[in-house]
Amino acid sequence: MKEDAYGAVEIPDKFYFKIGEVSQLADVPPYVLRFWETEFKQIKPKRTEAGQRLYRKQDVLLILRIKKLLYDRKFSIEGARQQL
């Protein structure tokens, strides 16, 4: 996970990210991202015809925010949902 001088994650400038890339950026395993998709309806990755998830930059930013709420601020899933 690449961070800038202030500890913020540097997100590459591109339209879509595969689940492996988002997993690296957020520093969580792909299964966690798939679980969060079921818990947070705001995460809606696009799907290819083969079913592969494609996340937009705004999805990545949301995932980083969810991670901060759950891991750093110790919110429950329900609490994080309400915070968003």
Contact map, one row per residue, 1 for C-alpha under 8 A:
111000001000000000000001111000000000000000000000000000000000000000000000000000000000
111100001100000000000000100000000000000000000000000000000000000000000000000000000000
111111111100000000000000000000000000000000000000000000000000000000000000000000000000
011111111100000000000000000000000000000000000000000000000000000000000000000000000000
001111110000000000000000000000000000000000000000000000000000000000000000000000000000
001111110000000000000000000000000000000000000000000000000000000000000000000000000000
001111111000000000000000000000000000000000000000000000000000000000000000000000000000
001111111100000000000000000000000000000000000000000000000000000000000000000000000000
111100111110000000000000100000000000000000000000000000000000000000000000000000000000
011100011111000000000000000000000000000000000000000000000000000000000000000000000000
000000001111100000000000100000000000000000000000000000001000000000000000000000000000
000000000111110000000000000000000000000000000000000000000000000000000000000000000000
000000000011111000000000000000000000000000000000000000000000000000000000000000000000
000000000001111110000000000000000000000000000000000000001000000000000000000000000000
000000000000111110000000000000000000000000000000000000011000000000000000000000000000
000000000000011111000000000000000000000000000000000001111000000000000000000000000000
000000000000011111101100000000000000000000000000000001111000000000000000000000000000
000000000000000111111100000000000000000000000000000111100000000000000000000000000000
000000000000000011111110000001001000000000000000000011100000000000000000000000000000
000000000000000001111111000001000000000000000000000000000000000000000000000000000000
000000000000000011111111100000000000000000000000000000000000000000000000000000000000
000000000000000011111111110000000000000000000000000000100001000000000000000000000000
000000000000000000111111111111001000000000000000000000000000000000000000000000000000
100000000000000000011111111110000000000000000000000000000000000000000000000000000000
110000001010000000001111111000000000000000000000000000000000000000000000000000000000
100000000000000000000111111100000000000000000000000000000001001100100000000000000000
100000000000000000000011111110000000000000000000000000000000000000000000000000000000
000000000000000000000011011111011000000000000000000000000000000000000000000000000000
000000000000000000000011001111111000000000000000000000000000000000000000000000000000
000000000000000000110010000111111100000000000000000000000000000000000000000000000000
000000000000000000000000000011111110000000000000000000000000000000000000000000000000
000000000000000000000000000111111111000000000000000000000000000000000000000000000000
000000000000000000100010000111111111100000000000000000000000001000000000000000000000
000000000000000000000000000001111111110000000000000000000000000000000000000000000000
000000000000000000000000000000111111111000000000000000000000000000000000000000000000
000000000000000000000000000000011111111100100000000000000000000000000000000000000000
000000000000000000000000000000001111111111110000000000000000000000000000000000000000
000000000000000000000000000000000111111110000000000000000000000000000000000000000000
000000000000000000000000000000000011111110000000000000000000000000000000000010000000
000000000000000000000000000000000001111111100000000000000000000000000000000000001000
000000000000000000000000000000000000111111110000000000000000000000000000000000000000
000000000000000000000000000000000000100111110000000000000000000000000000000000000000
000000000000000000000000000000000001100111111000000000000010011000000000000000000000
000000000000000000000000000000000000100011111100000000100010000000000000000000000000
000000000000000000000000000000000000000000111110000011110010000000000000000000000000
000000000000000000000000000000000000000000011111000011100000000000000000000000000000
000000000000000000000000000000000000000000001111111111000000000000000000000000000000
000000000000000000000000000000000000000000000111111111000000000000000000000000000000
000000000000000000000000000000000000000000000011111100000000000000000000000000000000
000000000000000000000000000000000000000000000011111100000000000000000000000000000000
000000000000000000000000000000000000000000000011111110000000000000000000000000000000
000000000000000001000000000000000000000000000011111111000000000000000000000000000000
000000000000000001100000000000000000000000001111001111100000000000000000000000000000
000000000000000111100000000000000000000000001111000111110000000000000000000000000000
000000000000000111100100000000000000000000011100000011111011000000000000000000000000
000000000000001110000000000000000000000000001000000001111111000000000000000000000000
000000000010011110000000000000000000000000000000000000111111100000000000000000000000
000000000000000000000000000000000000000000000000000000011111110000000000000000000000
000000000000000000000000000000000000000000111000000000111111111000000000000000000000
000000000000000000000100010000000000000000000000000000111111111100000000000000000000
000000000000000000000000000000000000000000000000000000001111111110000000000000000000
000000000000000000000000000000000000000000100000000000000111111111000000000000000000
000000000000000000000000010000001000000000100000000000000011111111100000000000000000
000000000000000000000000010000000000000000000000000000000001111111110000000000000000
000000000000000000000000000000000000000000000000000000000000111111111000000000000000
000000000000000000000000000000000000000000000000000000000000011111111100000000010000
000000000000000000000000010000000000000000000000000000000000001111111111000000000000
000000000000000000000000000000000000000000000000000000000000000111111111100000000000
000000000000000000000000000000000000000000000000000000000000000011111111111000010000
000000000000000000000000000000000000000000000000000000000000000001111111111110010000
000000000000000000000000000000000000000000000000000000000000000000111111111000000000
000000000000000000000000000000000000000000000000000000000000000000111111110000000000
000000000000000000000000000000000000000000000000000000000000000000011111111000000000
000000000000000000000000000000000000000000000000000000000000000000001111111100000000
000000000000000000000000000000000000000000000000000000000000000000001110111111110000
000000000000000000000000000000000000000000000000000000000000000000000100011111110000
000000000000000000000000000000000000001000000000000000000000000000000100001111111000
000000000000000000000000000000000000000000000000000000000000000000000000001111111100
000000000000000000000000000000000000000000000000000000000000000000000000001111111110
000000000000000000000000000000000000000000000000000000000000000001001100001111111111
000000000000000000000000000000000000000100000000000000000000000000000000000011111111
000000000000000000000000000000000000000000000000000000000000000000000000000001111111
000000000000000000000000000000000000000000000000000000000000000000000000000000111111
000000000000000000000000000000000000000000000000000000000000000000000000000000011111
